[in-house]
Amino acid sequence: MGDFKAREHGKPKNPGFTLVELLIVLVAVGILAGALLLVSTAGADKAQAMRVVSDLRNLKAAAVQYNASSGSWPSSVTDLSGYLDGPLECSGPVCYGVASSEAGDFVGFRADLSRVSSGVKDRLKGMAEAVSLYSDTALANLYAGQDEAVYPVGYAGSGAMAADRKPMTPLGDNFFEITTELIRRIQEYRARTGIWPSTWKDTRYTDLGLDPAAWGKNNPWPDHIGYEPKGQTVVVRPETGYALVFIHKGPGTEYVFSSSLNWDLIYDIPSNQWYYNRVETGKEIDVSNLRVIPDPKKTKP
């Protein structure tokens, strides 16, 4: 009997987790979940900010057409129903209206941002100068609150209304307007046909209603950037003699992207992300404050 008890007590115990080990696992899972939530939220904020800019640009284009046919400017967004694909009074959490001067004159459009996240507002704030939000001093004073973005139907420095000045391109006047519209057209084509637009020669442009002679990464516009839709991506390249300045997300540092590199900046729609040179982990970039400068000493990311 003594030998039996000795053998019983000598049996190995079943392995298991201690309370401390379980707590460590739970903390690690919580950290990973939080990180994923932050990434997802940042992507959603960026998409919403780009949608606001795209909606304001569409309203501006419709107002120009309205003025050309009626000789007056709209008194409300509903006046533009015949010039838009759909009603734009509200789009998701954002509602739009006509922006007026202190004298009551039409000056552009406003977006009510009171129901969007602070992340969306911060994105728009970073893009404001590039996309001409608050570009008019009087408007900046009149609509100073962060809960409202104002898009003048005019041009900073000239005071001229949009109908009196031809835009730089049919898609907009700057990098953010043009790329936002290209992305929108690609997404609409995909939703309508079930496939991505072509990557082949002229059809990559004609699929999106663009003139092939006016577009291409090696065919820059006056902003010194060439733009090229390509399937599920938008490709841009600086004009020879110029460089693009952006933030490389990996190290979080600013880089000068020289035209002599013969590389591209690429927006990949499925990943909702900008990259330099090619779509690849580690090459992600932030273009929210992208600018064009004369090509200095060549710097490679």
N, C-alpha and C positions, 0 to 999 in steps of 0.2 A: 504493500500500500504506500509505503514511503517513497519507493521508486516511482510509482505512478504520479504522485503529487509533484515530485521533482520535475518530471518530464512535462507536466501540465503547466507549471510555473515558468518553464523554460521556453514555451511557445512564443514566437515573435508577435509583437503587437501590430494591429492593422495600422498602416501609415495614414495620416490625415493632416489637414491644414490647421495651424494654430490660429488663434484670433488675430494676432498681429499680422500674419501672412494674408489672411482674408481682408483685413483693413487696407493693406498695401495694394492688393489687387483692385479693390473698389476705388481707391484713390486714383490709381493709374487709369482705370476705365473712365472715371469722371473727367480726368484731364484730357484724354483722347476725345471724348464726346464733346467737351467744351471747345477744343481746337477745331473739330469738324464743324461745329455750329458757327464758329467765328468765320471760317472760310466760306460756308454757305451763305451767311448773312452778308458778307462783303460782296459776294458775287451778285446777290439779289439787289443790293443797294446800287451797284454799278449799273446793272441792267435797267433799274427804275429811273436812274438819273439820265441815262442815254435815251430812254423812252420819252422823258419830259422834253429834252432838247429836240428830239425828232418831232414830237407833237407840235411844239412851238414853231419849228421850221415849216411844218406843213400848213399851219395856220397863216404864217407869214406869206407863203407862196399863194395860198388861196386868196388872201387879202389883196395881193398885187393883181391877180386875175379879176377879182371883184371890182377893183378900182378902174382897171382898164376897160371893163364893159359898162360900168355904171357911172363913172366919173366921181364917185364918192367912196369913203372908207366905211367899213362895217361898223354898226353901232352895237352889235352883239355877235357872239360866235354863231348863233343860229342863222345869221344873214349869209353865212358861207356854206350852208348845207348843199347847195348845188355845185360846189367846187371841191368838195371833199368826198372820199370814199365812204365815210361814215360819220355820224355825229361825234363831235369832239368836245362837247360841254364838259364831260367827265371821262376820264380813262383810268380805271382802277381807283386808287385813293386820291388822284389828282384831278382837280376841276380847273377849267380855263375860262377866261373872260377877257374882254377888251380892256386895255390899259389906256387911261386918259390923262392928259396934263392937268395942271391946276386950273387951267382955263376951260377944261372940258373937251379939248381937242383930242382926236384919235392919235395915239403915238405907237401902239403896238398891242401886245398881248401879255397877260399875266397868268401865272400858274399858282394856284392855292396849294401850298405845301404843308398845311397845318396837320394833315393826317398821314404824312410820310415819316419815316424814321430820321433820326439825326444823321445817320450815315448817308442817306440820300441827299440831305441838305449840304453836308460837308463835301460830297462829290460835286454837286452843282456849284458850290462856292469855289472849288478848285478849278472848275471848268469855265467860270463866269467870264473872265476876260477873253479867253480864246473863242467862246461862242457868242460873245457880245451881250451876255446878260448884264444888266445894269450899265451898259456902255454910255448911256446918256446921263450927264451929271444931274440934271433936274429930276430924272426918274430915280436915280440912286437915292436922292434926298427924299423923294416922295414915297418910295417903296423901300424903306431901309430895313424892314423886318425880315428875319430869316424865314418866316412862314410864307413868303411870296417871292417868286422869281419873275422878273419882267424882261420881255424880249422885244426891243424896239423894232418897228418896221422902218428902219433907217440905218444909217452908217455912221459910226463914231468918227468925229473929226469933220464931217462934211455937213451934217444936219439934213442931208437930202433924204427924201422918202424913197422907199425901195422901188417904186414904180418909175422913178426918174434915173435909176442907175442899174445897169445890167450886172447881175451877179457874176462872180468870178467863174463859176461853173454851174451847169444846170442842177447840180445836187447841193450846192451851198458855197459858202465863202471861205471856209477854213477846214483844217484837218478833221475837227470833230464833227462838223456838219456833214462833210462829204463821206467820211467813213461810216457814220451813223446811218446815212441814207443808203449806202451800198449794202450794209449789213441787213437793213430792213428789206431791201429788194430781194436779196438772196433768200431770206427767211420766208418772204411771201411766195417766191417761186417754189420753194420746197413744200410749203403748205398747200399750194395749188396743184402741183404736179406729182408730189410724192418722191421726187428725186432732186438732187442738187443741180444747180446750173452747170453748163458745160465748162470744161477747162481747156477747150480747144480753140485756138486762134480767135477769129472774129466772133464766134458764137458765144464765147464767154461774156461778151459785151451785149450782143443783140438779144440774148436770153433775158437780159435785165433792162432792155429798152434804151441802151446806150449806143452812141456812135463810136465804132472802133477807131476811127481816125483821131478822136479827141482824147482817148484814154490809153493807159498803159504805164507801167512803172518806169519806163524809159521815155515817157512823153509828159514831162512835168507841166503843171499849171503855174500861174504867176506866184503861187506860194512856195515854189521850188520843190514841190513833191509830186511824184508820179503815182497814180492810183490804178490798181488792177484787180478786178474781181476774178477769182479763180476757184470755181467749184464751191467748196464749203469755207473758203478763206477769202480775206481781203489782203492784198499785198501792196506795200508802199515802199518807195525808195527815194532818197534825196537826189535832187538834181546835181549834176557834176559841178564841183566847186562849192557845194554846201554840205552841211551835216545836220543830223537830227540829234537832239539832246533829250535823254530820257533816264529813268531810274531802273537799274538792273535789280530785280527783286531779291535775288540771292544774297549778295552782300549789302544791298540797300544803298548803293552808291550811284552817283550820276555818271553817265558815260556819254561820250561824243561819238556818234555813229557816222563815220566819214563816208562820203560817196565813193571814195577810192577802194573801199572794201568790196564793192560790188555785191553787197549783201542786202537782204530785205528785212523789213519789219512785217510780221505776219499776224493777222487776227484770225484765230481758229474758232469758228462758230460753235462746234460741239463742246469745246472746253471753255468757251466764253473767256478767252485769254489772248493777250498779245505776247508774241515771242520775237526774238531777234534771230536772224539767219535761218532757223528751221524750227518746226514745232517739236519741241523736245524738253523733257524735264530738266530744269536748271537754266533754261534760257527764257524764263518768264520775265516780262518787263512791265513797268507802270508808265503809261503814256498820258496820265491825267494832266500833266503839266508839260507835255511835249512842246518843244520849240525848234525853230529852224535858225541856224546861224551860218555865216560864211565858214568854210572848211578851215579849221585851225590845224595845228600839228595832229597827225592821224593818231587816233586812240582806238584800240580794239578791246571790246569787253572780254 
